[in-house]
Each structure stands twice: as C-alpha cells, then as structure tokens.
Amino acid sequence: MKTLSVGIGCRLHSPAEQIEAAVRAALGPHAFDAIRTVASVDTKAGETGLREFCARHALPLTFFSRAQIAAMPVTEPSAAVRGHLGVDGVCEPCALLAATAGLGDLAACNDVPRAALLMRKTVHAGVAVAIATTTTVADHEHPNNDTQEPNLP
C-alpha cells in the first residue's frame, strides 16, 4: 500500500542518482514501493534530476509555493534555506503538505488522515529528504476513553 510522501530539498543540478540514493537512505526499513508521492518547492520545478528520478519510478511529483511551505512547521530551521528561499526548510514541510494534499476541509474531522513525519530531515550527498505518512485520530487511543461512565437515567 502506498502511504509515504517524500519531501525533497536539493542543490541546483542534483542528479537523479544522487536523489535516489538519498531517498533510499532516508527510507530505512520502509519499502521503496510504499512511496505515494514526491514533493518539493516550486522553484525546483525545472530540476532535471528530480523530474528524472520521479519519472524512472513512476512517482507523482508535486510542487508547493514558498507561502504554503512557510505555513508549515520545521523541526530544525535551516539558515541556508532561509537565505536562498526565504523559508525555514523544504523537505519536511513538503512531505507534510504532500501527505495531506487532497484532504481539504475534511482534515478537521477526527477520522480523516492527518500528516505526521515518519522520518525527519536527513541529508545524504547534498539532498535533504523527509518522509511523512498519514494517520487518523482513530488510529490512536484517546485519553479517558475507557474511564467514561455511560449516561444513565
């Protein structure tokens, strides 16, 4: 089942092989074929290596604007990314955005998937990768569920 969203931040002209090596390293025990989508900042839309990597593996590639990315949390802000793009990070926010893409207003419901980072930012040969997945509130126990007494007349 394809459940993983991969966010990628890379240097200009990063080759597909370098991107693939970074993604495989970040996946760890997770299967490569579990990747549902790949995402990056819209300024990377012309990056041949990123497009080639996705084409080789028939992975959808989504781009997000800097405004969308700036609205997302980043666990470890990058001064270099802030200097180049004006945002605190690329791979983590893009992974989270891609994981929730298409949920729209339904994301406020308890049983609708919500994004969570499965793998925080890792850097391999100049390529930053983060992996997100979706979970539902129903996947997690709510506190006090077993301690509430039923309403009796």
SEMIGU-125060 format. One record per atom (N, C-alpha, C): residue in three letters; atom name; x, y negated, z. Coordinates in nm, 3 decimals, always signed. Each point is the difference from the previous one (the first is absolute). Layout:
BEGIN
r; a; x; y; z
ALA; CA; X; Y; Z
...
//
This chain:
BEGIN
r; a; x; y; z
MET; N; +0.083; +0.117; +0.000
MET; CA; -0.083; -0.117; +0.000
MET; C; +0.089; -0.125; +0.000
LYS; N; -0.029; -0.093; -0.085
LYS; CA; +0.079; -0.122; -0.013
LYS; C; -0.048; -0.103; +0.101
THR; N; +0.080; -0.021; +0.105
THR; CA; -0.041; -0.088; +0.108
THR; C; +0.101; -0.110; +0.032
LEU; N; +0.115; +0.001; -0.065
LEU; CA; +0.106; -0.094; +0.035
LEU; C; +0.007; -0.118; -0.096
SER; N; +0.021; -0.117; +0.056
SER; CA; +0.024; -0.121; -0.079
SER; C; +0.141; -0.046; +0.031
VAL; N; +0.077; -0.022; -0.107
VAL; CA; +0.141; -0.036; +0.014
VAL; C; +0.020; -0.146; -0.038
GLY; N; +0.053; -0.077; +0.092
GLY; CA; +0.036; -0.139; -0.028
GLY; C; +0.148; -0.007; -0.030
ILE; N; +0.035; -0.074; -0.105
ILE; CA; +0.140; -0.008; -0.043
ILE; C; +0.043; -0.145; -0.015
GLY; N; +0.115; -0.029; +0.056
GLY; CA; +0.069; -0.126; -0.022
GLY; C; +0.136; +0.035; -0.056
CYS; N; +0.040; -0.062; -0.107
CYS; CA; +0.128; +0.037; -0.060
CYS; C; +0.071; -0.122; -0.059
ARG; N; +0.129; +0.017; -0.019
ARG; CA; +0.080; -0.104; -0.063
ARG; C; -0.034; -0.004; -0.149
LEU; N; +0.031; -0.113; -0.060
LEU; CA; -0.019; -0.018; -0.143
LEU; C; +0.077; +0.108; -0.077
HIS; N; -0.066; +0.059; -0.097
HIS; CA; +0.058; +0.101; -0.089
HIS; C; +0.037; +0.131; +0.069
SER; N; -0.069; +0.036; +0.107
SER; CA; +0.024; +0.129; +0.064
SER; C; -0.045; +0.110; -0.095
PRO; N; +0.086; +0.098; -0.027
PRO; CA; -0.038; +0.108; -0.092
PRO; C; -0.101; +0.097; +0.061
ALA; N; -0.075; +0.065; -0.085
ALA; CA; -0.103; +0.096; +0.043
ALA; C; +0.059; +0.109; +0.088
GLU; N; +0.120; +0.046; -0.030
GLU; CA; +0.063; +0.106; +0.078
GLU; C; +0.028; -0.046; +0.143
GLN; N; +0.040; -0.124; +0.015
GLN; CA; +0.027; -0.056; +0.132
GLN; C; -0.130; -0.013; +0.079
ILE; N; -0.105; -0.042; -0.066
ILE; CA; -0.131; -0.012; +0.065
ILE; C; -0.051; +0.138; +0.041
GLU; N; +0.013; +0.097; -0.088
GLU; CA; -0.045; +0.135; +0.033
GLU; C; +0.077; +0.057; +0.118
ALA; N; +0.131; -0.019; +0.004
ALA; CA; +0.080; +0.051; +0.111
ALA; C; -0.046; -0.064; +0.132
ALA; N; -0.030; -0.129; -0.003
ALA; CA; -0.045; -0.068; +0.121
ALA; C; -0.136; +0.051; +0.045
VAL; N; -0.091; +0.022; -0.094
VAL; CA; -0.133; +0.050; +0.034
VAL; C; +0.010; +0.140; +0.057
ARG; N; +0.078; +0.085; -0.064
ARG; CA; +0.015; +0.138; +0.050
ARG; C; +0.062; +0.001; +0.140
ALA; N; +0.097; -0.088; +0.024
ALA; CA; +0.062; -0.008; +0.133
ALA; C; -0.101; -0.046; +0.104
ALA; N; -0.083; -0.098; -0.035
ALA; CA; -0.099; -0.052; +0.095
ALA; C; -0.111; +0.101; +0.029
LEU; N; -0.032; +0.083; -0.096
LEU; CA; -0.109; +0.097; +0.019
LEU; C; +0.030; +0.101; +0.109
GLY; N; +0.126; +0.031; +0.019
GLY; CA; +0.036; +0.099; +0.102
GLY; C; -0.074; +0.131; -0.023
PRO; N; -0.078; +0.046; +0.099
PRO; CA; -0.068; +0.128; -0.012
PRO; C; -0.127; -0.003; -0.087
HIS; N; -0.039; -0.118; -0.045
HIS; CA; -0.123; -0.012; -0.078
HIS; C; +0.025; +0.033; -0.146
ALA; N; -0.097; +0.062; -0.063
ALA; CA; +0.013; +0.043; -0.139
ALA; C; -0.008; -0.118; -0.096
PHE; N; +0.084; +0.002; -0.101
PHE; CA; +0.000; -0.105; -0.102
PHE; C; -0.136; -0.008; -0.069
ASP; N; -0.062; +0.116; -0.021
ASP; CA; -0.129; +0.001; -0.070
ASP; C; -0.116; -0.049; +0.088
ALA; N; +0.029; -0.041; +0.123
ALA; CA; -0.103; -0.059; +0.085
ALA; C; -0.013; -0.151; -0.023
ILE; N; +0.089; -0.055; -0.084
ILE; CA; -0.004; -0.144; -0.028
ILE; C; -0.122; -0.031; -0.087
ARG; N; -0.083; -0.090; +0.050
ARG; CA; -0.120; -0.043; -0.072
ARG; C; +0.028; -0.122; -0.086
THR; N; +0.082; -0.093; +0.051
THR; CA; +0.027; -0.123; -0.072
THR; C; +0.132; -0.062; +0.046
VAL; N; +0.052; -0.087; -0.083
VAL; CA; +0.122; -0.076; +0.030
VAL; C; -0.036; -0.147; -0.014
ALA; N; +0.058; -0.084; +0.087
ALA; CA; -0.032; -0.142; -0.004
ALA; C; +0.123; -0.085; +0.028
SER; N; -0.002; -0.122; -0.055
SER; CA; +0.106; -0.096; +0.023
SER; C; -0.054; -0.141; -0.018
VAL; N; +0.086; -0.098; +0.015
VAL; CA; -0.037; -0.140; -0.017
VAL; C; -0.012; -0.030; -0.149
ASP; N; -0.090; -0.090; -0.035
ASP; CA; -0.027; -0.028; -0.142
ASP; C; +0.120; -0.054; -0.076
THR; N; +0.100; -0.054; +0.068
THR; CA; +0.119; -0.047; -0.069
THR; C; +0.083; +0.116; -0.055
LYS; N; -0.031; +0.122; +0.040
LYS; CA; +0.070; +0.120; -0.050
LYS; C; -0.073; +0.065; -0.117
ALA; N; -0.104; -0.063; -0.049
ALA; CA; -0.080; +0.059; -0.108
ALA; C; +0.082; +0.031; -0.126
GLY; N; +0.107; -0.073; -0.023
GLY; CA; +0.083; +0.023; -0.118
GLY; C; +0.118; +0.091; +0.023
GLU; N; +0.012; +0.056; +0.120
GLU; CA; +0.114; +0.086; +0.032
GLU; C; -0.011; +0.135; -0.072
THR; N; +0.089; +0.021; -0.093
THR; CA; -0.001; +0.121; -0.082
THR; C; +0.018; +0.126; +0.085
GLY; N; +0.092; -0.003; +0.096
GLY; CA; +0.026; +0.118; +0.083
GLY; C; -0.122; +0.042; +0.080
LEU; N; -0.071; -0.096; +0.055
LEU; CA; -0.120; +0.028; +0.078
LEU; C; -0.109; +0.059; -0.090
ARG; N; -0.020; -0.061; -0.115
ARG; CA; -0.100; +0.050; -0.095
ARG; C; +0.037; +0.139; -0.052
GLU; N; +0.128; +0.020; -0.029
GLU; CA; +0.046; +0.129; -0.050
GLU; C; -0.017; +0.110; +0.103
PHE; N; +0.033; -0.030; +0.126
PHE; CA; -0.018; +0.098; +0.108
PHE; C; -0.146; +0.044; +0.009
CYS; N; -0.091; -0.097; -0.001
CYS; CA; -0.142; +0.033; +0.010
CYS; C; -0.050; +0.075; -0.123
ALA; N; +0.045; -0.038; -0.117
ALA; CA; -0.041; +0.068; -0.123
ALA; C; +0.047; +0.145; -0.001
ARG; N; +0.123; +0.025; +0.042
ARG; CA; +0.055; +0.136; +0.004
ARG; C; -0.085; +0.094; +0.084
HIS; N; -0.057; -0.055; +0.105
HIS; CA; -0.075; +0.084; +0.095
HIS; C; -0.151; -0.024; -0.006
ALA; N; -0.044; -0.071; -0.102
ALA; CA; -0.143; -0.030; -0.019
ALA; C; -0.062; -0.060; +0.126
LEU; N; +0.072; -0.095; +0.060
LEU; CA; -0.049; -0.065; +0.121
LEU; C; -0.054; -0.138; -0.035
PRO; N; -0.118; -0.033; +0.049
PRO; CA; -0.053; -0.135; -0.022
PRO; C; +0.088; -0.102; +0.070
LEU; N; +0.020; -0.114; -0.062
LEU; CA; +0.082; -0.107; +0.054
LEU; C; -0.086; -0.124; +0.016
THR; N; -0.004; -0.051; +0.122
THR; CA; -0.081; -0.118; +0.032
THR; C; +0.092; -0.110; +0.049
PHE; N; -0.035; -0.123; -0.036
PHE; CA; +0.077; -0.115; +0.046
PHE; C; -0.090; -0.090; +0.083
PHE; N; +0.058; -0.058; +0.105
PHE; CA; -0.072; -0.092; +0.087
PHE; C; +0.069; -0.136; -0.001
SER; N; -0.079; -0.103; +0.015
SER; CA; +0.053; -0.136; +0.002
SER; C; +0.072; -0.027; +0.131
ARG; N; +0.083; -0.102; -0.001
ARG; CA; +0.068; -0.038; +0.123
ARG; C; -0.098; -0.045; +0.107
ALA; N; -0.111; -0.061; -0.041
ALA; CA; -0.102; -0.041; +0.097
ALA; C; -0.061; +0.123; +0.068
GLN; N; -0.029; +0.104; -0.076
GLN; CA; -0.055; +0.123; +0.058
GLN; C; +0.101; +0.063; +0.096
ILE; N; +0.124; +0.003; -0.043
ILE; CA; +0.106; +0.060; +0.081
ILE; C; +0.021; -0.079; +0.128
ALA; N; -0.001; -0.132; -0.008
ALA; CA; +0.023; -0.085; +0.116
ALA; C; -0.106; +0.020; +0.108
ALA; N; -0.116; +0.048; -0.037
ALA; CA; -0.109; +0.021; +0.095
ALA; C; +0.014; +0.132; +0.077
MET; N; +0.098; +0.081; -0.037
MET; CA; +0.016; +0.132; +0.062
MET; C; +0.113; -0.001; +0.103
PRO; N; -0.007; +0.090; +0.098
PRO; CA; +0.105; +0.006; +0.102
PRO; C; +0.130; +0.061; -0.056
VAL; N; +0.111; -0.044; +0.053
VAL; CA; +0.131; +0.055; -0.033
VAL; C; +0.070; +0.028; +0.132
THR; N; +0.044; +0.124; +0.021
THR; CA; +0.059; +0.037; +0.129
THR; C; +0.137; -0.065; +0.020
GLU; N; +0.079; -0.009; -0.104
GLU; CA; +0.132; -0.063; +0.009
GLU; C; +0.016; -0.096; -0.116
PRO; N; -0.033; -0.127; +0.020
PRO; CA; +0.011; -0.098; -0.107
PRO; C; +0.143; -0.008; -0.056
SER; N; +0.009; -0.022; -0.130
SER; CA; +0.128; -0.009; -0.068
SER; C; +0.027; -0.145; -0.040
ALA; N; +0.112; -0.054; +0.048
ALA; CA; +0.038; -0.137; -0.036
ALA; C; +0.030; -0.009; -0.149
ALA; N; +0.058; +0.105; -0.056
ALA; CA; +0.033; -0.001; -0.143
ALA; C; -0.127; -0.005; -0.086
VAL; N; -0.098; +0.079; +0.035
VAL; CA; -0.127; +0.000; -0.074
VAL; C; -0.071; -0.133; +0.019
ARG; N; +0.003; -0.052; +0.120
ARG; CA; -0.061; -0.130; +0.028
ARG; C; +0.066; -0.106; -0.089
GLY; N; +0.132; +0.004; -0.015
GLY; CA; +0.071; -0.096; -0.083
GLY; C; -0.031; +0.013; -0.148
HIS; N; -0.015; +0.124; -0.047
HIS; CA; -0.026; +0.023; -0.143
HIS; C; -0.146; -0.015; -0.039
LEU; N; -0.090; +0.048; +0.085
LEU; CA; -0.141; +0.007; -0.038
LEU; C; -0.094; -0.081; +0.089
GLY; N; +0.048; -0.044; +0.114
GLY; CA; -0.086; -0.077; +0.089
GLY; C; -0.093; +0.085; +0.084
VAL; N; +0.025; +0.130; +0.009
VAL; CA; -0.078; +0.092; +0.085
VAL; C; +0.098; +0.075; +0.089
ASP; N; -0.050; +0.059; +0.108
ASP; CA; +0.087; +0.068; +0.096
ASP; C; +0.045; +0.138; -0.042
GLY; N; -0.067; +0.059; -0.096
GLY; CA; +0.035; +0.133; -0.047
GLY; C; -0.085; +0.037; -0.119
VAL; N; +0.038; +0.108; -0.067
VAL; CA; -0.075; +0.045; -0.117
VAL; C; -0.051; +0.143; +0.017
CYS; N; +0.087; +0.093; +0.034
CYS; CA; -0.041; +0.141; -0.005
CYS; C; -0.110; +0.035; +0.100
GLU; N; +0.011; -0.044; +0.125
GLU; CA; -0.103; +0.034; +0.099
GLU; C; -0.135; -0.062; -0.034
PRO; N; -0.005; -0.131; -0.026
PRO; CA; -0.131; -0.057; -0.035
PRO; C; -0.060; +0.062; -0.126
CYS; N; +0.084; +0.027; -0.099
CYS; CA; -0.053; +0.059; -0.124
CYS; C; -0.053; +0.141; +0.022
ALA; N; +0.069; +0.078; +0.084
ALA; CA; -0.048; +0.136; +0.030
ALA; C; -0.136; -0.008; +0.069
LEU; N; -0.014; -0.090; +0.096
LEU; CA; -0.127; -0.015; +0.071
LEU; C; -0.111; -0.052; -0.092
LEU; N; +0.032; -0.099; -0.081
LEU; CA; -0.099; -0.053; -0.094
LEU; C; -0.046; +0.107; -0.099
ALA; N; +0.094; +0.077; -0.051
ALA; CA; -0.035; +0.105; -0.097
ALA; C; -0.085; +0.109; +0.065
ALA; N; +0.029; +0.032; +0.125
ALA; CA; -0.078; +0.102; +0.070
ALA; C; -0.145; -0.041; +0.020
THR; N; -0.023; -0.130; +0.017
THR; CA; -0.137; -0.048; +0.022
THR; C; -0.066; -0.054; -0.126
ALA; N; +0.072; -0.002; -0.111
ALA; CA; -0.056; -0.053; -0.125
ALA; C; -0.128; +0.075; -0.035
GLY; N; -0.102; -0.075; -0.033
GLY; CA; -0.127; +0.059; -0.040
GLY; C; -0.098; +0.021; +0.114
LEU; N; +0.046; -0.023; +0.124
LEU; CA; -0.091; +0.018; +0.113
LEU; C; -0.093; -0.118; +0.018
GLY; N; +0.047; -0.118; -0.037
GLY; CA; -0.083; -0.120; +0.009
GLY; C; -0.058; -0.021; +0.137
ASP; N; -0.126; -0.042; +0.006
ASP; CA; -0.066; -0.030; +0.126
ASP; C; -0.026; +0.126; +0.084
LEU; N; +0.012; +0.117; -0.060
LEU; CA; -0.025; +0.123; +0.074
LEU; C; +0.104; +0.025; +0.107
ALA; N; +0.116; -0.066; -0.010
ALA; CA; +0.107; +0.022; +0.098
ALA; C; -0.041; -0.038; +0.142
ALA; N; -0.107; -0.074; +0.015
ALA; CA; -0.047; -0.037; +0.134
ALA; C; -0.078; +0.112; +0.066
CYS; N; -0.044; +0.098; -0.076
CYS; CA; -0.077; +0.112; +0.055
CYS; C; +0.094; +0.098; +0.070
ASN; N; -0.050; +0.066; +0.103
ASN; CA; +0.084; +0.092; +0.077
ASN; C; +0.045; +0.124; -0.074
ASP; N; -0.080; +0.051; -0.092
ASP; CA; +0.035; +0.125; -0.065
ASP; C; +0.071; -0.020; -0.134
VAL; N; +0.032; -0.123; -0.034
VAL; CA; +0.068; -0.029; -0.125
VAL; C; +0.150; -0.001; +0.026
PRO; N; +0.079; +0.053; -0.093
PRO; CA; +0.144; +0.004; +0.021
PRO; C; +0.062; -0.137; +0.024
ARG; N; +0.099; -0.002; +0.085
ARG; CA; +0.080; -0.118; +0.028
ARG; C; +0.146; +0.039; -0.018
ALA; N; +0.080; -0.095; -0.042
ALA; CA; +0.140; +0.029; -0.028
ALA; C; +0.085; -0.003; +0.126
ALA; N; +0.100; +0.087; +0.000
ALA; CA; +0.100; +0.003; +0.106
ALA; C; +0.132; +0.039; -0.064
LEU; N; +0.108; -0.059; +0.049
LEU; CA; +0.131; +0.038; -0.052
LEU; C; +0.037; +0.139; +0.051
LEU; N; +0.031; +0.085; -0.092
LEU; CA; +0.047; +0.135; +0.031
LEU; C; +0.152; -0.005; +0.015
MET; N; +0.063; -0.080; -0.086
MET; CA; +0.144; -0.019; +0.003
MET; C; +0.028; -0.149; -0.014
ARG; N; +0.062; -0.058; +0.101
ARG; CA; +0.037; -0.141; -0.008
ARG; C; +0.110; -0.018; -0.103
LYS; N; +0.035; -0.121; -0.025
LYS; CA; +0.099; -0.034; -0.101
LYS; C; +0.129; +0.079; +0.018
THR; N; +0.040; +0.064; -0.109
THR; CA; +0.131; +0.064; -0.007
THR; C; +0.068; -0.056; -0.124
VAL; N; +0.130; -0.014; +0.005
VAL; CA; +0.073; -0.052; -0.114
VAL; C; +0.101; +0.103; -0.044
HIS; N; -0.003; +0.029; -0.130
HIS; CA; +0.091; +0.098; -0.060
HIS; C; +0.053; -0.061; -0.129
ALA; N; +0.129; -0.024; -0.005
ALA; CA; +0.066; -0.055; -0.120
ALA; C; -0.068; -0.127; -0.051
GLY; N; -0.034; -0.089; +0.092
GLY; CA; -0.058; -0.128; -0.040
GLY; C; -0.148; +0.001; -0.031
VAL; N; -0.066; +0.113; +0.022
VAL; CA; -0.144; +0.010; -0.025
VAL; C; -0.069; +0.023; +0.135
ALA; N; -0.093; -0.090; +0.034
ALA; CA; -0.075; +0.011; +0.125
ALA; C; -0.131; +0.073; -0.028
VAL; N; -0.031; +0.097; +0.084
VAL; CA; -0.120; +0.081; -0.018
VAL; C; -0.073; +0.013; +0.133
ALA; N; -0.131; -0.014; -0.003
ALA; CA; -0.086; +0.028; +0.115
ALA; C; -0.115; +0.085; -0.051
ILE; N; -0.053; +0.084; +0.087
ILE; CA; -0.109; +0.090; -0.039
ILE; C; -0.116; -0.019; +0.096
ALA; N; -0.117; -0.017; -0.057
ALA; CA; -0.122; -0.014; +0.079
ALA; C; -0.098; +0.109; -0.038
THR; N; -0.089; +0.027; +0.090
THR; CA; -0.107; +0.095; -0.024
THR; C; -0.126; -0.058; +0.061
THR; N; -0.110; +0.065; -0.020
THR; CA; -0.124; -0.047; +0.058
THR; C; -0.048; +0.098; +0.105
THR; N; -0.062; -0.055; +0.101
THR; CA; -0.062; +0.080; +0.105
THR; C; -0.137; -0.060; +0.025
THR; N; -0.086; +0.075; +0.062
THR; CA; -0.129; -0.055; +0.038
THR; C; -0.005; -0.007; +0.151
VAL; N; -0.082; -0.086; +0.051
VAL; CA; -0.016; -0.010; +0.144
VAL; C; -0.048; +0.133; +0.055
ALA; N; -0.078; +0.072; -0.079
ALA; CA; -0.049; +0.131; +0.044
ALA; C; +0.113; +0.101; +0.015
ASP; N; +0.116; -0.026; -0.066
ASP; CA; +0.115; +0.089; +0.013
ASP; C; +0.065; -0.009; +0.137
HIS; N; -0.028; -0.107; +0.072
HIS; CA; +0.060; -0.024; +0.130
HIS; C; -0.108; +0.003; +0.106
GLU; N; +0.034; +0.057; +0.117
GLU; CA; -0.098; +0.001; +0.108
GLU; C; -0.017; -0.140; +0.055
HIS; N; -0.123; -0.035; +0.026
HIS; CA; -0.029; -0.128; +0.063
HIS; C; +0.011; +0.018; +0.150
PRO; N; +0.056; -0.096; +0.070
PRO; CA; +0.006; +0.013; +0.146
PRO; C; -0.141; +0.004; +0.059
ASN; N; -0.013; +0.078; +0.102
ASN; CA; -0.125; +0.012; +0.077
ASN; C; -0.113; +0.071; -0.074
ASN; N; +0.027; +0.061; -0.112
ASN; CA; -0.107; +0.070; -0.071
ASN; C; -0.059; +0.113; +0.084
ASP; N; +0.086; +0.070; +0.074
ASP; CA; -0.050; +0.114; +0.076
ASP; C; -0.044; -0.038; +0.141
THR; N; +0.012; -0.128; +0.036
THR; CA; -0.038; -0.039; +0.134
THR; C; -0.130; -0.078; +0.006
GLN; N; -0.057; -0.029; -0.114
GLN; CA; -0.124; -0.077; +0.000
GLN; C; -0.118; +0.092; +0.030
GLU; N; -0.081; -0.045; +0.089
GLU; CA; -0.120; +0.076; +0.036
GLU; C; -0.112; -0.035; -0.096
PRO; N; -0.081; +0.097; -0.036
PRO; CA; -0.114; -0.033; -0.087
PRO; C; -0.101; -0.085; +0.075
ASN; N; -0.075; -0.079; -0.073
ASN; CA; -0.106; -0.081; +0.060
ASN; C; -0.116; +0.091; +0.033
LEU; N; -0.032; +0.008; +0.129
LEU; CA; -0.112; +0.083; +0.043
LEU; C; -0.113; -0.090; +0.046
PRO; N; -0.125; +0.041; -0.023
PRO; CA; -0.112; -0.083; +0.046
PRO; C; -0.016; +0.001; +0.148
//
